Amino acid sequence: MYSEADHRFMSRALELARNAMFHASPNPRVGCVIVRDQRILGEGWTQPPGSNHAEVEALLDARRNGHDLHGATAYVTLEPCSHFGRTPPCATALIEARIARVIAAVEDPNPQVAGQGLAMLRASGIDVRCGLLAAEATEINIGFFSRMNRGRPWVRLKVAASLDGKTALQNGRSQWITSEAARRDGHAWRARACAVATGIGTVHADDPQLTVRLVATPRQPLKVLIDSRLQVDPQARLFDGNPVLVACAFADPRKVARLREKNAEVIELPNDDGKVDLPQLLRELARRGVNELHVEAGYKLNGSLVREGCIDELLVYLAPLLLGEGQGMFDLPALEDLAQARRLQLREVTQVGSDVRVLARWEA
């Protein structure tokens, strides 16, 4: 159904989509290539929210180069949108450009689109195909698909540990277990996320800034603090810079007022145990347009997130160290049988500096 050339041009569109990795949110990361007679006429990718989508960027690029678009083929990594949002529909722009063929990698899961963009194109006489390199295109937008299909972000939990599985010494000290290269790599994962979350235990122990500093980024992710009893000190470094969303179980009005002075928003999400309702927090973040949530917390919150089914992916950096007695990765109950183990699938094992990065997901 698809030629070698089709694969080549869609692969190029996927490469372009990765240029939007750090700035597209809450929109999906999309790339587009416009081709005629095996020649690329224009290329584009999603611009920051409120600006052009990939298809419009590619059309503009082709026109700046003086190309007539009549009869060309557009390769796009996600179904062109069919609705008016902050920008006009991309399907309309392709129709008006007299594009003859559109090959999309995957349908848009957004209910406002969901096949309607492809239908608009077909109704205008355009040859439309969909499904080329769909898995790769979905992976680039795994958070967007999660938010649209599940009503919650894709949650990635990052852990830095020694080879014997310790994330901190017995006294709580943990800076630095991994190498500078691993820390820089971890900041790149922070940068691609829409929000970065931690717990009050980590704030007390490390006073983190929770910002992207070691790699270039066009924007800082939203900071999220999980603090059931609002024990955080308003002078914590977490409150320097961009806004912080603080999730608690009980919002003491006096503490809330002090945090508001630090540009923080407090939301009250109690569960039956008097702690923060973590699944409800994920739903709230999705409502706010968070596609990917990056978590860097201590073993207690890590354990709670795992127990409540809130983690989709583990990002683990293992340093060639043995720390002996200390804090582990997760606070989980003891098992009586190996059959009770939570099993994961290894997605990637890569050396980063002197450390090893392991990417793993829960088995379906």
MINU-623414 format. One record per atom (N, C-alpha, C): x, z, y. Coordinates in steps of 0.2 Angstrom, whole numbers, padded with zeros to 4 digits, always signed. Each point is the difference from the previous one (the first is absolute). Layout:
! residues N
XZY
...
! end
This chain:
! residues 364
+0004+0000-0006
-0004+0000+0006
+0004+0000+0006
+0006+0004+0000
+0004+0000+0006
+0007-0003-0002
+0003-0004+0005
+0006-0003-0001
+0006+0004+0001
+0006-0002-0001
+0006+0003+0002
+0000+0001+0007
-0002-0005+0004
+0000+0000+0007
-0004+0006+0003
-0006+0000-0004
-0005+0005+0002
+0003+0007+0000
+0003+0001-0006
+0004+0007-0001
+0005+0001+0005
+0004-0005+0002
+0005+0001+0005
-0002+0002+0006
-0006-0004+0003
-0002+0002+0006
-0004+0006+0001
-0003+0002-0006
-0004+0007+0000
+0006+0005+0000
+0005-0001-0004
+0005+0005+0000
+0003+0001+0007
+0001-0005+0004
+0002+0000+0007
-0005+0004+0004
-0006-0001-0001
-0006+0004+0004
+0001+0007-0002
+0001+0002-0006
+0001+0007-0002
+0006+0003+0004
+0005-0004+0000
+0006+0002+0004
-0001+0002+0007
-0004-0005+0003
-0002+0001+0007
-0004+0006+0001
-0005+0002-0005
-0004+0005+0000
+0004+0007+0001
+0005+0000-0003
+0005+0006+0000
+0002+0002+0007
+0000-0005+0004
+0002+0001+0007
-0005+0004+0004
-0006+0001-0003
-0005+0004+0003
+0000+0007-0003
+0005+0002-0004
+0000+0006-0004
-0001+0006+0004
+0003+0000+0006
+0000+0006+0004
-0005+0001+0005
-0003-0006+0002
-0004+0000+0006
-0008-0002-0001
-0001-0003-0006
-0007-0003-0001
-0006+0006+0000
+0002+0005-0002
-0006+0006-0001
-0004+0001+0006
-0007+0000-0001
-0003+0001-0007
-0002-0007-0003
+0002-0005+0003
-0001-0007-0003
+0004-0001-0006
-0001-0005-0004
+0004-0002-0005
+0006-0004+0002
+0005+0000-0004
+0006-0004+0001
-0001-0007-0003
+0000-0005+0005
-0001-0007-0003
+0005-0004+0003
+0001-0005-0004
+0005-0006+0002
-0004-0006-0001
+0002-0005+0004
-0003-0007+0000
+0005-0005+0001
-0001-0006-0004
+0005-0005+0001
-0005-0007+0000
+0001-0004+0005
-0003-0006+0000
+0004-0006-0002
-0002-0004-0004
+0004-0005-0003
-0003-0007+0000
+0003-0005+0001
-0002-0007-0002
+0006-0004-0002
-0002-0004-0006
+0005-0005-0003
+0007+0004-0001
-0001+0006-0003
+0005+0005-0003
+0005+0002+0006
-0003+0000+0006
+0004+0002+0006
-0004+0006+0003
+0004+0005+0002
-0003+0006+0003
-0001-0002+0008
-0006+0000+0002
-0002-0001+0007
+0000+0006+0004
-0002+0006-0002
-0001+0006+0003
+0000+0006-0004
+0002+0006+0002
+0000+0006-0004
-0002+0006+0005
-0003+0005-0003
-0002+0006+0004
-0001+0006-0005
-0001+0005+0003
-0001+0006-0003
-0004+0005+0004
-0004+0005-0003
-0004+0004+0004
+0004+0004+0006
-0003+0000+0006
+0003+0003+0005
-0003+0007+0001
+0002+0004+0005
-0003+0007+0000
-0007+0000+0002
-0004+0005-0002
-0007+0000+0001
-0003-0002+0007
-0005-0005+0000
-0002-0002+0006
+0003-0007+0002
+0006-0002-0004
+0003-0006+0002
-0002-0005-0006
+0004-0006+0000
-0002-0005-0005
+0001+0002-0007
-0004-0003-0004
+0001+0000-0007
+0005-0005-0002
+0001+0000-0007
+0006-0005-0002
-0002-0007+0001
-0007-0002-0002
-0002-0007+0000
+0001-0002+0008
-0002+0004+0004
+0000-0003+0007
+0007+0000+0003
+0004+0004-0002
+0007+0000+0001
+0003-0007-0003
-0001-0001-0006
+0002-0006-0003
-0002-0007+0004
-0007+0000+0001
-0002-0005+0004
+0003-0001+0007
+0001+0005+0003
+0004+0000+0007
+0007-0003-0001
+0003+0003-0005
+0007-0002-0002
+0000-0008-0001
-0004-0002-0004
+0000-0008-0001
-0002-0004+0006
-0004+0003+0004
-0002-0004+0007
+0006+0000+0005
+0003+0006+0000
+0006+0000+0004
+0005-0005-0002
+0001-0001-0006
+0004-0005-0003
-0002-0007+0001
-0006-0001+0003
-0003-0007+0001
-0003-0003-0006
-0002+0004-0005
-0003-0003-0006
-0008-0001+0000
-0002-0005-0003
-0007-0001-0001
-0002+0003-0006
-0005+0004+0000
-0002+0004-0006
-0005-0003-0004
-0003-0005+0002
-0005-0004-0004
+0003-0002-0007
-0004+0003-0005
+0002-0002-0007
+0005+0005-0003
+0002+0005+0003
+0006+0004-0002
-0003+0005-0005
+0004+0004-0004
-0002+0005-0004
+0003+0007+0003
-0005+0005-0001
+0002+0007+0002
+0001+0004-0006
+0006+0003-0001
+0001+0005-0005
+0000+0007+0003
-0005+0004-0002
-0001+0006+0003
+0000+0006-0005
+0003+0006+0001
+0000+0005-0005
-0006+0004-0001
-0005-0001+0005
-0006+0004-0001
-0006-0005+0003
-0005+0000-0003
-0006-0004+0002
-0001+0001+0008
+0000-0006+0003
-0001+0000+0008
-0007+0004+0001
+0001+0004+0006
-0006+0004+0002
-0006-0004+0002
-0006+0002+0000
-0006-0004+0002
-0004+0004+0005
+0003+0005+0003
-0004+0004+0004
+0003+0001+0007
-0003+0002+0005
+0003+0002+0006
+0001+0007+0000
+0007+0002+0001
+0002+0007+0001
+0003+0000+0007
+0006+0002+0000
+0004+0000+0006
+0002-0007+0002
+0000-0004-0005
+0002-0007+0001
-0005-0005-0004
-0001-0006+0002
-0005-0005-0003
+0002-0001-0007
-0005-0003-0004
+0001-0001-0007
+0006-0006-0001
+0004+0002-0005
+0006-0005-0001
-0003-0006-0004
-0005+0001-0004
-0003-0006-0003
-0003-0005+0005
-0003+0002+0005
-0002-0004+0006
+0006-0004+0003
+0006+0003+0001
+0006-0003+0003
+0002-0005-0005
+0000+0001-0007
+0003-0005-0004
-0005-0006+0000
-0007+0001+0000
-0004-0005+0000
+0001-0005+0006
+0000+0004+0006
+0001-0004+0006
+0007-0004+0001
+0005+0002-0004
+0006-0003+0000
+0000-0006-0005
-0006-0001-0004
-0001-0006-0004
+0005+0001-0006
+0001+0006-0002
+0004+0001-0006
-0004-0003-0006
+0004-0003-0005
-0004-0004-0006
+0000+0005-0006
+0005+0004-0001
+0000+0004-0006
+0003+0007+0002
-0003+0005-0003
+0002+0007+0001
+0001+0003-0007
+0006+0003-0001
+0001+0003-0006
+0001+0008+0002
-0004+0004-0003
+0001+0007+0001
+0002+0004-0006
+0004+0005+0001
+0003+0004-0006
-0006+0004-0003
-0004+0003+0005
-0005+0005-0003
-0005+0001+0005
-0006+0002-0003
-0006+0001+0005
+0001+0006+0004
-0003+0001+0006
+0001+0006+0004
-0005+0005-0003
+0002+0006-0001
-0005+0005-0003
-0004+0003+0006
+0001-0001+0006
-0004+0002+0005
-0007-0002-0001
-0005+0004+0000
-0007-0002-0001
-0002-0005+0006
+0003+0000+0006
-0002-0004+0005
+0003-0008-0001
+0004+0000-0005
+0002-0007-0002
-0002-0001-0007
+0004+0002-0005
-0002+0000-0007
-0003-0007-0003
+0004-0005+0001
-0002-0007-0002
-0003-0004+0005
-0003+0003+0006
-0003-0003+0005
+0004-0005+0004
+0007+0002+0000
+0004-0005+0004
+0002-0006-0004
+0000+0001-0007
+0001-0006-0004
-0006-0004+0000
-0006+0003+0000
-0006-0004+0000
-0001-0004+0006
+0002+0003+0006
+0000-0004+0006
+0004-0006+0000
+0006+0001-0003
+0005-0006+0000
-0003-0005-0005
-0003+0002-0005
-0003-0005-0005
-0006-0004+0003
-0004+0004+0004
-0006-0003+0003
+0002-0005+0005
+0006+0000+0003
+0003-0005+0005
+0003-0005-0003
+0000-0001-0007
+0003-0005-0004
+0008+0001-0001
+0002+0005+0001
+0007+0002-0002
+0001+0001-0007
+0005-0002-0003
+0002+0001-0007
+0003+0007-0001
-0003+0004-0003
+0002+0007+0000
+0001+0003-0007
+0006+0003-0001
+0002+0003-0006
+0002+0007+0001
+0000+0004-0005
+0002+0007+0001
+0002+0003-0007
+0005+0004+0001
+0003+0003-0006
+0007-0001-0001
+0004-0004+0004
+0007-0001-0001
+0004+0006+0002
+0004+0003-0005
+0004+0006+0002
-0004+0006+0002
-0006+0000-0003
-0004+0006+0002
+0003+0007+0000
+0003+0001-0006
+0003+0007-0001
+0005+0001+0005
+0004-0004+0002
+0005+0001+0005
-0003+0001+0007
-0005-0004+0001
-0003+0001+0007
-0004+0007+0000
-0003+0002-0005
-0003+0007-0001
+0005+0005+0001
+0005-0001-0003
+0006+0006+0000
+0002+0001+0008
+0001-0005+0003
+0002+0000+0007
-0005+0004+0004
-0007+0000-0001
-0005+0003+0003
-0003+0005-0004
+0004+0004-0004
-0003+0004-0005
-0004+0006+0003
+0002+0002+0006
-0004+0005+0004
-0006-0002+0003
+0000-0006+0002
-0006-0004+0003
-0006+0000-0006
+0003-0003-0005
-0005-0001-0006
-0003+0007-0002
+0005+0005+0000
-0003+0007-0002
-0005+0003+0005
+0001-0001+0006
-0005+0002+0005
-0006-0003+0000
+0000-0007-0001
-0006-0004-0001
-0004+0001-0006
+0004+0001-0006
-0004+0000-0006
-0001+0007-0003
+0004+0005+0003
-0001+0007-0003
-0002+0005+0006
+0001-0002+0006
-0002+0004+0006
+0005+0006+0001
+0006-0002-0002
+0006+0005+0001
+0006-0004+0000
+0005+0003+0003
+0007-0004+0001
+0003+0000-0007
+0005-0004+0000
+0005+0000-0006
+0005+0006+0002
+0001+0005-0004
+0004+0006+0001
+0006-0001-0004
+0006+0000+0004
+0006+0000-0003
+0004+0007+0001
+0002+0003-0005
+0003+0007+0001
+0008-0001-0001
+0003+0002+0005
+0008-0001+0000
+0003+0007-0002
+0005+0000-0005
+0003+0006-0002
+0008-0002+0000
+0004+0005+0003
+0007-0001-0001
+0002+0006-0005
+0003-0001-0005
+0002+0005-0005
+0007-0001-0003
+0002+0005-0003
+0007+0000-0004
-0002-0003-0007
+0005-0001-0004
-0001-0003-0006
-0004+0005-0005
+0001+0007+0002
-0004+0005-0004
-0007+0001+0003
-0002-0004+0004
-0007+0000+0003
-0001+0005+0005
+0005+0002+0004
-0001+0005+0005
+0000-0003+0007
-0005+0002+0004
-0001-0002+0007
+0003+0004+0005
+0002+0006-0002
+0003+0005+0005
+0003+0006-0004
+0004+0003+0003
+0003+0006-0003
-0005+0006+0000
+0002+0005-0004
-0005+0006+0000
-0002+0003+0007
+0005-0001+0004
-0001+0003+0007
-0004-0005+0004
-0002-0006-0002
-0004-0005+0003
+0004-0005+0004
+0007+0000+0000
+0004-0005+0003
+0000-0006-0004
-0001-0006+0004
-0001-0006-0003
+0004-0006+0004
+0003+0001+0005
+0003-0005+0004
+0008+0001+0000
+0003-0006-0003
-0003-0006-0003
+0002+0000-0007
-0005-0002-0004
+0001-0001-0008
+0002-0007-0001
-0003-0005+0004
+0002-0007-0002
+0004-0002+0006
+0003-0006-0001
+0005-0003+0004
-0004-0003+0007
+0004-0002+0005
-0002-0003+0006
-0004-0006-0002
+0003-0004-0004
-0003-0007-0002
-0007+0002-0003
-0001+0005-0004
-0007+0001-0003
-0004+0003+0006
+0002+0004+0004
-0004+0002+0006
-0002-0006+0004
+0004-0005+0001
-0001-0006+0004
-0006-0004-0003
+0001+0000-0007
-0005-0004-0004
-0007+0003+0001
+0001+0007-0001
-0007+0004+0001
-0003-0001+0006
+0004-0001+0006
-0003-0001+0006
-0004-0007+0001
+0003-0005-0004
-0003-0006+0000
-0007+0000-0004
+0000+0004-0005
-0007+0001-0003
-0005+0004+0005
+0003+0005+0004
-0004+0003+0005
-0003-0005+0005
+0005-0005+0002
-0002-0005+0005
-0006-0004-0002
+0000-0002-0006
-0005-0005-0003
-0007+0004+0000
+0000+0007-0001
-0006+0003+0000
-0004+0001+0006
-0007+0001+0000
-0004+0001+0006
+0001+0007+0002
+0001+0005-0005
+0000+0007+0002
+0005+0003-0005
+0003+0006+0002
+0005+0004-0003
-0003+0007-0001
+0000+0003-0006
-0003+0006+0000
+0005+0005-0003
-0001+0006+0002
+0003+0006-0003
-0004+0006+0000
+0003+0005-0003
-0004+0007+0000
+0003+0005+0004
-0003+0006+0001
+0002+0005+0004
+0007+0003-0003
+0000+0000-0007
+0006+0003-0003
+0007-0004+0002
-0001-0006+0001
+0006-0005+0002
+0002+0001+0007
-0006+0001+0004
+0001+0001+0007
+0004+0007+0001
-0002+0005-0003
+0003+0007+0000
+0008-0001-0002
+0001-0003-0005
+0006+0000-0004
+0005-0005+0004
-0002-0006+0002
+0004-0005+0003
-0001-0002+0007
-0005+0002+0003
-0002-0002+0007
+0001-0008+0001
-0003-0004-0004
+0001-0007+0000
-0003-0003+0006
+0003-0006+0003
-0003-0004+0005
-0006-0004-0003
+0001-0003-0006
-0004-0004-0003
-0001-0007+0003
+0005-0002+0003
+0001-0007+0004
+0004-0004-0004
+0000-0007+0002
+0004-0005-0003
+0006+0000+0005
+0006+0001-0002
+0006+0000+0004
+0006-0004-0002
+0000-0001-0007
+0006-0003-0002
+0000-0007-0001
-0006-0003+0001
-0001-0007+0000
-0004-0002+0006
+0000-0007+0002
-0004-0002+0006
-0007-0001-0002
-0004+0002+0004
-0007+0000-0001
-0004-0002+0007
-0005-0004+0000
-0004-0001+0006
-0005+0005+0002
-0001+0005-0005
-0005+0005+0001
+0001+0006-0005
-0002+0006+0002
+0001+0006-0004
-0007+0001-0003
+0001+0002-0007
-0006+0001-0004
-0004+0007+0003
-0006+0000-0001
-0004+0006+0002
+0003+0006-0005
+0001+0006+0004
+0003+0006-0004
-0007+0004-0002
+0001+0002-0007
-0006+0004-0002
+0003+0007-0003
-0003+0005+0002
+0002+0007-0003
-0005+0003-0004
+0001+0002-0006
-0005+0004-0004
+0002+0007+0001
-0005+0004+0003
+0002+0007+0002
-0007+0004+0000
-0001+0002-0006
-0007+0003-0001
-0002+0005+0005
+0005+0005+0002
-0002+0005+0004
+0003+0000+0007
+0002-0006+0002
+0003-0002+0006
+0006+0005+0002
+0005+0001-0004
+0005+0004+0000
+0006-0003+0004
-0001-0006+0002
+0006-0004+0003
+0001+0003+0007
+0007+0000+0002
+0002+0002+0006
-0001-0006+0005
-0004+0000+0006
+0000-0005+0004
+0006-0003+0003
+0006+0004-0001
+0006-0002+0003
+0004-0004-0006
-0003-0001-0006
+0003-0004-0005
+0002-0007+0002
+0006-0003-0002
+0002-0006+0002
-0005-0006-0002
-0005+0002-0005
-0005-0005-0002
-0004-0002+0006
-0001+0004+0005
-0004-0002+0006
+0004-0003+0005
+0006-0002-0001
+0004-0004+0005
-0002-0007-0001
-0002-0004+0005
-0001-0007+0000
-0008-0002-0002
-0001-0004-0005
-0006-0003-0001
-0005+0005-0002
-0007-0001+0000
-0005+0005-0002
+0001+0002-0007
-0003+0006-0001
+0000+0003-0007
-0008+0002-0002
-0002-0002-0006
-0006+0002-0003
+0001+0006-0004
-0003+0005+0001
+0001+0007-0004
-0007+0001-0003
+0001+0000-0007
-0006+0001-0004
+0001+0008-0003
-0006+0003+0001
+0000+0007-0001
-0006+0002-0004
-0001+0006-0003
-0006+0002-0003
-0004+0005+0005
+0003+0003+0004
-0003+0004+0005
+0003-0001+0007
-0004-0003+0005
+0003-0001+0007
-0002+0005+0004
+0005+0005+0001
+0000+0005+0005
+0000-0003+0007
-0005+0002+0004
+0000-0004+0006
+0006+0002+0005
+0003+0005-0001
+0006+0002+0005
+0006-0004-0003
+0001-0001-0006
+0005-0004-0003
-0001-0007+0002
-0006-0002-0001
-0002-0007+0001
+0002-0002+0008
-0002+0004+0004
+0001-0001+0007
+0008-0001+0002
+0004+0005-0004
+0007-0001+0001
+0003-0007-0002
-0003-0002-0006
+0002-0006-0003
-0002-0006+0004
-0006+0000+0003
-0002-0005+0004
+0005-0001+0006
+0002+0005+0003
+0005+0000+0005
+0007-0004-0002
+0001+0000-0006
+0006-0004-0003
-0002-0007-0003
-0006-0003+0003
-0002-0006-0002
-0002-0001-0007
-0003+0005-0003
-0002+0000-0007
-0007+0001-0001
-0003-0004-0005
-0007+0001-0001
-0001+0004-0007
-0004+0004+0000
-0002+0005-0006
-0006-0002-0003
+0000-0001-0006
-0006-0002-0004
-0001+0005-0005
-0006+0003-0001
-0002+0005-0005
-0003-0003-0006
+0004+0000-0006
-0002-0003-0006
+0001+0005-0006
-0004+0006+0000
+0000+0005-0005
-0002-0002-0007
+0003+0002-0006
-0003-0001-0006
-0002+0007-0003
-0003+0000-0006
-0003+0006-0002
+0005+0006-0001
+0007-0002+0000
+0005+0005-0001
+0003+0003+0007
-0003-0003+0005
+0003+0002+0007
+0006-0003+0002
+0001-0006-0003
+0006-0004+0001
-0003-0007+0003
+0005-0004+0002
-0002-0006+0003
-0002-0005-0006
-0006-0003+0001
-0003-0005-0005
+0004-0006+0000
+0005-0001-0004
+0004-0005+0000
-0003-0007-0001
-0004-0001-0005
-0004-0007+0000
-0004-0001+0006
-0003+0005+0003
-0004-0001+0006
+0005-0002+0006
+0006+0002+0000
+0005-0001+0005
+0002-0008-0001
+0000-0002-0006
+0002-0007-0001
-0006-0005+0002
-0006+0002-0001
-0005-0004+0003
-0001+0000+0007
+0002+0006+0003
+0000+0000+0008
+0006-0004+0002
+0006+0000-0003
+0005-0005+0002
-0002-0007+0000
-0003-0002-0006
-0003-0007-0001
-0004-0002+0006
-0005+0005+0002
-0005-0001+0005
+0004-0002+0007
+0006+0003+0000
+0004-0001+0006
+0004-0006+0000
+0000-0004-0006
+0004-0006+0000
+0006+0001-0004
+0002+0005-0003
+0006+0001-0003
+0000-0003-0007
+0004-0005-0001
+0001-0004-0006
+0005+0003-0005
+0006+0002+0003
+0005+0004-0005
+0001+0006+0003
+0000+0005-0004
+0002+0007+0002
+0007+0002-0004
+0005+0002+0004
+0006+0002-0003
+0001+0008+0000
+0001+0003-0005
+0000+0007+0000
+0007+0003-0002
+0002+0004+0004
+0007+0004-0001
-0002+0007+0001
-0001+0003-0006
-0002+0007+0000
+0004+0005-0005
-0002+0006+0000
+0004+0004-0005
-0004+0000-0007
+0003+0004-0005
-0003-0001-0006
-0007+0003-0001
-0002+0005+0004
-0007+0002+0000
-0005-0005+0002
+0001-0003+0005
-0005-0005+0003
+0001-0006-0005
+0006-0002-0002
+0001-0005-0005
-0005+0001-0006
+0001+0006-0003
-0004+0001-0006
-0008+0000+0001
-0002+0002+0006
-0007+0000+0002
-0002-0007+0000
+0004-0004+0003
-0002-0007+0001
-0001-0004-0007
+0005+0002-0004
+0000-0003-0007
-0006+0002-0004
-0001+0007+0000
-0006+0003-0003
-0007-0003+0002
+0000-0002+0006
-0007-0002+0003
+0000-0008+0000
+0005-0003-0003
-0001-0007-0001
+0001-0004+0006
+0004+0003+0005
+0001-0003+0007
+0006-0005+0000
+0004+0000-0005
+0006-0004+0001
+0000-0006-0005
+0002-0006+0003
+0000-0006-0003
+0007-0002-0002
+0005+0002+0003
+0007-0003-0001
+0005+0006+0002
+0005+0000-0005
+0005+0005+0002
+0006-0004+0002
+0004+0002+0005
+0006-0003+0003
+0005+0006-0001
+0004+0000-0005
+0005+0005-0001
+0007-0002+0000
+0004+0004+0004
+0007-0001+0001
+0004+0005-0004
+0004-0002-0004
+0003+0005-0005
+0008-0001+0002
+0002+0006+0002
+0007+0001+0002
+0005+0002-0006
+0006-0002+0000
+0004+0002-0006
+0003+0007+0001
-0005+0005+0000
+0002+0007+0001
-0004+0004-0005
+0003+0006-0002
-0004+0005-0004
+0000+0006+0005
-0006+0002+0001
-0001+0006+0005
-0002+0006-0004
-0001+0000-0007
-0002+0006-0003
-0007+0003+0002
+0000+0007+0000
-0007+0003+0002
-0002-0002+0007
-0006-0002+0001
-0002-0002+0007
-0007-0003-0001
-0003-0003+0006
-0006-0002+0000
-0001-0007-0003
-0005-0001-0004
-0001-0006-0004
-0004-0005+0005
-0002-0006-0003
-0004-0005+0003
-0007+0001+0001
-0003+0004-0005
-0007+0001+0000
-0002+0006-0003
-0005+0003+0003
-0003+0007-0002
-0006-0002-0005
+0001-0001-0006
-0005-0002-0005
+0000+0005-0006
-0006+0001-0003
-0001+0005-0005
+0004-0002-0006
+0002+0005-0004
+0003-0002-0006
-0004-0003-0005
+0003-0005-0004
-0004-0004-0005
+0001+0003-0007
-0005+0000-0005
+0001+0002-0006
+0002-0006-0005
-0001-0006+0002
+0001-0005-0004
+0002-0006+0004
+0005-0004-0003
+0003-0006+0004
-0006-0005+0001
-0005+0000-0004
-0006-0005+0001
-0003+0001+0007
+0001+0006+0003
-0003+0002+0006
+0004-0002+0006
+0006-0003-0001
+0004-0002+0005
-0003-0006+0005
+0001+0001+0006
-0002-0006+0005
+0005-0005-0001
-0002-0006-0003
+0005-0005-0001
+0000-0005+0006
+0006-0003+0001
+0000-0005+0006
+0004-0006-0003
-0001-0005+0004
+0003-0007-0002
+0006-0001+0006
+0006-0001-0003
+0006-0001+0004
-0001-0007+0003
+0000-0001+0007
-0001-0006+0003
+0007-0003+0002
+0005+0005+0002
+0006-0002+0003
+0005+0005-0001
+0006-0001-0002
+0006+0005+0000
+0006-0004+0004
+0002+0003+0005
+0005-0003+0005
+0005+0005+0002
+0006-0002+0000
+0005+0004+0003
+0000-0001+0007
+0000+0006+0004
+0000+0000+0007
+0006+0004+0002
+0005-0003+0003
+0006+0004+0001
+0003+0004-0006
+0001+0006+0000
+0002+0004-0006
-0006+0002-0004
-0006-0001+0002
-0006+0003-0003
-0004-0006-0004
-0005+0002-0003
-0004-0004-0004
-0007+0000+0003
-0004-0005+0001
-0007+0000+0003
-0004-0002-0006
-0005+0004-0002
-0005-0002-0005
-0007+0000+0003
-0003-0006-0001
-0007-0001+0002
-0004+0000-0006
-0005+0004+0000
-0004+0001-0006
-0008+0001+0002
-0004-0003-0004
-0007+0001+0001
-0004+0002-0006
-0006+0004+0001
-0004+0002-0005
-0002-0005-0005
+0000+0001-0006
-0003-0005-0005
-0007-0001+0001
-0002-0006+0000
-0008-0002+0001
-0004+0003-0006
! end
